[in-house]
Each structure stands twice: as structure tokens, then as C-alpha cells.
Amino acid sequence: MYAYDQYDHALVNARVGEFRDQVNRRLSGELTEEEFRPLRLMNGLYLQLHAYMLRVAIPYGTLSANQMRRLAHIARTYDKGYGHFTTRQNVQFNWPKLVDTPDILQELADVEMHAIQTSGNCIRNVTTDQFAGAAGDEVADPRPYAELLRQWSTFHPEFSFLPRKFKIAITAAKEDRAAVKWHDIGLILKQNDAGETGFEVIVGGGMGRTPVIGKTIRDFLPEADLLSYMEAILRVYNEQGRRDNKYKARIKILVEDLGAEEYARQTEAEWQAIRNNPIDVPAEEAARIRAFFAPPRLEVLSDDVAEVDDLARQNFLFAAWVRNNTGKHKVPGHVHVTISLKPHGGIPGDATDAQMDLVADLADQYSQGEIRVSHAQNLILPHVAKRDLPALWKTLDAAGLGAANQGLLTDIIACPGLDYCALANARSIPIAQAITSRFDDMKRLMDIGPLKIKISGCINACGHHHAGHIGILGVDRRGEENYQLLLGGSGAEDASKAAILGPGFGEEGIVDAVEKVVAVYLGEREDGEEFLATYRRLGPAPFKEAVYGAR
């Protein structure tokens, strides 16, 4: 993974020093909260319902074991003993004291981490496939490009105060595990017929109150032109994006207003004007960055491991975990392993300090000291030998981290909702917990198969409900929490926008509604058909009849 150079260290430590002074001025009363607000937001510090919340960047979702241990230490020392992993491949601490936040940022800086540009109208954390560099189906590791974009965008003088926040995602596999079509810019790394590497460029995606699926404006951009083309896209947006109305300020609104063809035309014109300037990175610098992501030297092993097969025959839960939570690695005899942060009755994305310490230890023991964070709020050990799976699972299971539900109905994405967030209209966490309790049977979950439920506590869609096979949106209806049910969304390569099925429900009713939807699917599916395919074939009518017919 990328290691800081002298410039990175100087930049991050200087920011910590600046923020320490700003916090001292706030505590002394020299700064009002209104004056302090833009300063704290530049350092990822939010003021939530009950306390401050600090959002820490995990660039492209990659962590070292030592960095994870530092997160555990911060949770234990400065918070309430846990951290919350988010859909942006970040981690949030929900209870830090203001006086401690400069010390937390210094603790992070000491292990090459920070909270810069995790808030504000700037380019946020660049995200990518959680299995990048390990997955057997990728064209190349996309993380060097994500790191290049991180360096280019950090404190970019022209793009630090955009009309609205800006999110970029990259994938390099046919299966889109980074939801690139739901981002302001989505990049798909590919090869053309000549074997050259480049990008399909997608713009104008986004969720929130106006969900939009991004449009392709360039089928193939040579990799050498990446930064200048990004610069052109952002210049067009920065110049024409709405600043008079924050609800219409995202690039998706501009692309919809201009049309994708016109946005592409203006981007190409801007690109031609700037591409000969020294924006794009020299080949030697690109090679320097790429070297940090060289694959680990793994021994080629057999994919047939008797110990794994024997335990799978003896233990159904282990067999389910191997099937659901492990995936094909580039190197034979190895897999990538998803550690579910969705235990029965748990809060999606939460991990205790002890669990974080354990994951760090397991990463050192089994995964080359490397950990990933997924946008589904789980953790990944990317380089695990198949022969180590029995021992790994037993250790995880004993720590409450052995849930075998990756990609299944109880692998729910949920925002913090009204339990924490000042913007939320309704709680998300109790709904996720109630659904997992209702479907707490692994054999039943395996029979249902892949099904993605995503829950947001307000229209800002931090829980990605628009992209859920089943989406749930919490709203305030005359002072009461009400939950809308949406069906048919996808964040994958077949991206689609979920549609509201009908009137909303109370807390108990929404769980019943989910169960009725699942029952229709089980009764109507064809052989081998997953939920989303059944919904697309049948349309909403039979689901609507089952959910609302008796009302």
C-alpha cells in the first residue's frame, strides 16, 4: 500500500497544527460555533445530534494492520470503544470530545492517516473495489489510479470549494463492486482492442433527493490522459454548477440540464485547451506510485484443501461462510475473505476496539498485514491461503465476526439515522436489527439467495436505498417515523433506480412488508433466478398486491 513521503508527512502534520490552534480558539471563546464550523468541516469534524463526529479517510478502502490497531486505540481512548465503517470506505467516531480531536488527528498522522476532505464541497475519498489487487476478474489493480487522484485532488486550489461535494469511484472488473454509475464521476478501467489500458468515463450519477444514474461521456480514455480529463470535467462543473440552490448544486443536475452529449462536448473542448499543459503525471511518477501496490509474493497452492472440505461437510455454518464470504483470488490456492460486520442484532458497520485489534492480528497472521473496507460496511482480508480458512473462521466466529451472510438479505447497508445524525428524519439501525432478527436462519437465507437491502434515515440517501434490491427510506410523517418501501434498485454494472412500491409503514409494518416481498419472490422465482431478476421479470404488481392487498 502507499507510504507517505516527506511532502505527505509535512502536509498532514501542518494541518494538525493548524486545527489544534483553531480548536483552542473555539474552546477559549475566540471563535463562535458559526465561525468554527467551516474550519472543523475541513477536518472531517461534524456536530451531530448528541456529540461531535469525526470522519476518518481510508483512501480506496485500504488499511494496514498497524493502522487498524491505531483506529482501535482511538476508539478505546477517545470514544466509547467502537468505530463505524461507512459506505464511503471511511470510519467514523461518534463520541469524541472537541478538546481531544487535535490529539486524535495527530494519532492518525503518526500512522499515515488523516481526516482531510472527508467533508465540505470538495473531492471526497476516492473509492474502489474492495477486492482490488486480489480479485481474479479485474483488468488491473485500480488503486494506483485512485492514489493518483487522491494526490491530485488534495488541496487542489481550483476544486476545494466546488458547488457541492464530489465523489469519484473506480472499478477494474466486469462485476462492478464500486457502484461507479452512482458517483459524480465513475471510471471503469478496461483494455481496448489494441491491448491498451484506459477508462470508460461516466459522469452525473448520484443519490439523494434526485437519484440519477451516470452517463458515459467517453468510451475509452487513455490512462496517460486521466488527470487532464478529470480536470476538464471538473472545470465545466465548477464554472456552471448551481451555487444558488444546494439541492440543485450536484453535477448530476448540470448533466441532466445540459444533456450528456453537451456535457461531453464541453468537456472535450476544455480538455483540448488544457491537455498540453503539464497536468498529467510523468511516467516515472506513475511508476513510483504503482510500485507501492505491487502484489504480495504468494506461494501458488492447491485449490483442493481436504481440511476445508471436511469441516464444510461437518459444519453447515462454515460451509455457508466459505460459499458466501470468500472469493476467487488471482493466485491459486488463495481467496479474499469478507468479515461481516452484520451479526445478528448488531449495528451494520460497527466494530468494537477489541474486534478491530483482532482483525489487525488476523491480517498480520493470514493476509500480508492488509485489510480492506467495503462500501457494504464490511471488512476484507484480501490475501488468505485456503488452507487457513478453518482456523480463521473459528477465530472470527468466537469473536462474533463469523457471520456467513455476505451478499445475503441480512448483509444490510444502513446509515446511522436518527440515533446519531442531525439530518435524519427516522431511525435506520433498529429497522436493520429487526429485519435481521426476523430472518435469523442461515438455511432460510441461503434459500433466498443474494438480496441487497439498503436503508436510509433521510432523503440524503447515505444508506444507498435507491440502489437496493429492497430499499427503505425513513421519512417524518406528521411527527411520526414512517418508512417507504422501494424495489428494483441496483448499484452494480446493471445499475437501476429503485421505485417506491406504495404508502409507507411504521416500524413493525416495514418489517412485515419486507417479509411479504420475499415470500412473493420465493413463490414466483424460476430456477436459479435471483431476486432482482424476478422483480424485473414480473414488475411491481404482484409485490404490491401482496404488501397492500389486505390493507
Secondary structure as the mmCIF struct_conf table of DSSP 4:
data_model
#
loop_
_struct_conf.conf_type_id
_struct_conf.id
_struct_conf.beg_label_comp_id
_struct_conf.beg_label_asym_id
_struct_conf.beg_label_seq_id
_struct_conf.end_label_comp_id
_struct_conf.end_label_asym_id
_struct_conf.end_label_seq_id
HELX_RH_AL_P HELX_RH_AL_P1 GLN A 6 SER A 28
TURN_TY1_P TURN_TY1_P1 GLY A 29 GLY A 29
BEND BEND1 GLU A 30 LEU A 31
HELX_RH_AL_P HELX_RH_AL_P2 GLU A 33 LEU A 41
TURN_TY1_P TURN_TY1_P2 MET A 42 GLY A 44
STRN STRN1 LEU A 45 LEU A 47
BEND BEND2 LEU A 49 ALA A 51
STRN STRN2 TYR A 52 VAL A 56
HELX_RH_3T_P HELX_RH_3T_P1 PRO A 59 GLY A 61
STRN STRN3 THR A 62 SER A 64
HELX_RH_AL_P HELX_RH_AL_P3 ALA A 65 TYR A 78
BEND BEND3 ASP A 79 GLY A 81
STRN STRN4 TYR A 82 PHE A 85
TURN_TY1_P TURN_TY1_P3 THR A 87 ARG A 88
BEND BEND4 GLN A 89 GLN A 89
STRN STRN5 VAL A 91 PHE A 93
BEND BEND5 ASN A 94 ASN A 94
HELX_RH_3T_P HELX_RH_3T_P2 LEU A 98 ASP A 100
HELX_RH_AL_P HELX_RH_AL_P4 THR A 101 ALA A 109
TURN_TY1_P TURN_TY1_P4 ASP A 110 GLU A 112
TURN_TY1_P TURN_TY1_P5 ILE A 116 GLN A 117
BEND BEND6 THR A 118 CYS A 122
STRN STRN6 ILE A 123 ILE A 123
STRN STRN7 THR A 127 THR A 128
TURN_TY1_P TURN_TY1_P6 GLN A 130 ALA A 134
STRN STRN8 ALA A 135 ALA A 135
TURN_TY1_P TURN_TY1_P7 GLY A 136 ASP A 137
STRN STRN9 GLU A 138 GLU A 138
BEND BEND7 VAL A 139 ALA A 140
BEND BEND8 PRO A 142 PRO A 142
HELX_RH_AL_P HELX_RH_AL_P5 ARG A 143 SER A 153
TURN_TY1_P TURN_TY1_P8 THR A 154 PHE A 155
TURN_TY1_P TURN_TY1_P9 PRO A 157 GLU A 158
BEND BEND9 PHE A 159 PHE A 161
BEND BEND10 PRO A 163 ARG A 164
STRN STRN10 PHE A 166 PHE A 166
STRN STRN11 ILE A 168 THR A 171
STRN STRN12 ALA A 173 ALA A 173
BEND BEND11 LYS A 174 GLU A 175
BEND BEND12 ARG A 177 ALA A 178
HELX_RH_3T_P HELX_RH_3T_P3 VAL A 180 TRP A 182
BEND BEND13 HIS A 183 ASP A 184
STRN STRN13 ILE A 185 GLN A 191
TURN_TY1_P TURN_TY1_P10 ASP A 193 ALA A 194
BEND BEND14 GLY A 195 GLY A 195
STRN STRN14 THR A 197 VAL A 203
STRN STRN15 GLY A 206 GLY A 206
TURN_TY1_P TURN_TY1_P11 GLY A 208 ARG A 209
BEND BEND15 THR A 210 THR A 210
STRN STRN16 VAL A 212 VAL A 212
STRN STRN17 LYS A 215 PRO A 222
HELX_RH_3T_P HELX_RH_3T_P4 GLU A 223 ASP A 225
HELX_RH_AL_P HELX_RH_AL_P6 LEU A 226 GLN A 240
BEND BEND16 GLY A 241 GLY A 241
BEND BEND17 ARG A 243 ASP A 244
HELX_RH_3T_P HELX_RH_3T_P5 LYS A 246 LYS A 248
BEND BEND18 ARG A 250 ARG A 250
HELX_RH_AL_P HELX_RH_AL_P7 ILE A 251 LEU A 258
HELX_RH_AL_P HELX_RH_AL_P8 ALA A 260 ILE A 274
TURN_TY1_P TURN_TY1_P12 ARG A 275 ASN A 276
BEND BEND19 ASN A 277 ASN A 277
TURN_TY1_P TURN_TY1_P13 PRO A 278 ILE A 279
BEND BEND20 ASP A 280 ASP A 280
HELX_LH_PP_P HELX_LH_PP_P1 VAL A 281 PRO A 282
HELX_RH_AL_P HELX_RH_AL_P9 ALA A 283 ALA A 291
TURN_TY1_P TURN_TY1_P14 PHE A 292 PHE A 293
HELX_LH_PP_P HELX_LH_PP_P2 ALA A 294 PRO A 296
HELX_LH_PP_P HELX_LH_PP_P3 LEU A 298 VAL A 300
BEND BEND21 ASP A 303 ASP A 303
HELX_RH_AL_P HELX_RH_AL_P10 ALA A 306 GLN A 314
HELX_RH_AL_P HELX_RH_AL_P11 PHE A 316 ASN A 325
STRN STRN18 THR A 326 LYS A 328
STRN STRN19 HIS A 329 HIS A 329
BEND BEND22 LYS A 330 VAL A 331
TURN_TY1_P TURN_TY1_P15 PRO A 332 GLY A 333
STRN STRN20 HIS A 334 ILE A 339
BEND BEND23 LEU A 341 LEU A 341
TURN_TY1_P TURN_TY1_P16 HIS A 344 GLY A 345
HELX_LH_PP_P HELX_LH_PP_P4 GLY A 346 ILE A 347
TURN_TY1_P TURN_TY1_P17 PRO A 348 GLY A 349
STRN STRN21 ASP A 350 THR A 352
HELX_RH_AL_P HELX_RH_AL_P12 ASP A 353 TYR A 366
BEND BEND24 SER A 367 SER A 367
TURN_TY1_P TURN_TY1_P18 GLN A 368 GLY A 369
STRN STRN22 GLU A 370 VAL A 373
TURN_TY1_P TURN_TY1_P19 HIS A 375 ALA A 376
BEND BEND25 GLN A 377 GLN A 377
STRN STRN23 LEU A 379 ALA A 385
HELX_RH_3T_P HELX_RH_3T_P6 LYS A 386 ASP A 388
HELX_RH_AL_P HELX_RH_AL_P13 LEU A 389 ALA A 398
TURN_TY1_P TURN_TY1_P20 ALA A 399 GLY A 400
TURN_TY1_P TURN_TY1_P21 GLN A 406 GLY A 407
BEND BEND26 LEU A 408 LEU A 408
TURN_TY1_P TURN_TY1_P22 LEU A 409 THR A 410
STRN STRN24 ILE A 413 ALA A 414
HELX_RH_3T_P HELX_RH_3T_P7 GLY A 417 ASP A 419
TURN_TY1_P TURN_TY1_P23 TYR A 420 TYR A 420
TURN_TY1_P TURN_TY1_P24 ALA A 422 LEU A 423
BEND BEND27 ASN A 425 ALA A 426
BEND BEND28 SER A 428 SER A 428
HELX_RH_AL_P HELX_RH_AL_P14 ILE A 429 ARG A 438
TURN_TY1_P TURN_TY1_P25 PHE A 439 PHE A 439
HELX_RH_AL_P HELX_RH_AL_P15 MET A 442 ILE A 448
BEND BEND29 PRO A 450 PRO A 450
STRN STRN25 ILE A 453 SER A 456
BEND BEND30 GLY A 457 CYS A 458
TURN_TY1_P TURN_TY1_P26 ILE A 459 ASN A 460
TURN_TY1_P TURN_TY1_P27 CYS A 462 GLY A 463
HELX_RH_3T_P HELX_RH_3T_P8 HIS A 465 ALA A 467
BEND BEND31 HIS A 469 HIS A 469
STRN STRN26 ILE A 470 ARG A 477
TURN_TY1_P TURN_TY1_P28 ARG A 478 GLY A 479
STRN STRN27 GLU A 480 LEU A 487
STRN STRN28 SER A 490 SER A 490
BEND BEND32 ALA A 492 ALA A 492
TURN_TY1_P TURN_TY1_P29 GLU A 493 ASP A 494
STRN STRN29 SER A 496 SER A 496
STRN STRN30 ALA A 499 ILE A 500
BEND BEND33 GLY A 502 PRO A 503
STRN STRN31 PHE A 505 PHE A 505
HELX_RH_AL_P HELX_RH_AL_P16 GLU A 507 GLU A 524
HELX_LH_PP_P HELX_LH_PP_P5 ARG A 525 GLU A 526
TURN_TY1_P TURN_TY1_P30 ASP A 527 GLY A 528
HELX_RH_AL_P HELX_RH_AL_P17 PHE A 531 LEU A 538
BEND BEND34 PRO A 540 PRO A 540
HELX_RH_AL_P HELX_RH_AL_P18 ALA A 541 TYR A 548
TURN_TY1_P TURN_TY1_P31 GLY A 549 ALA A 550
#
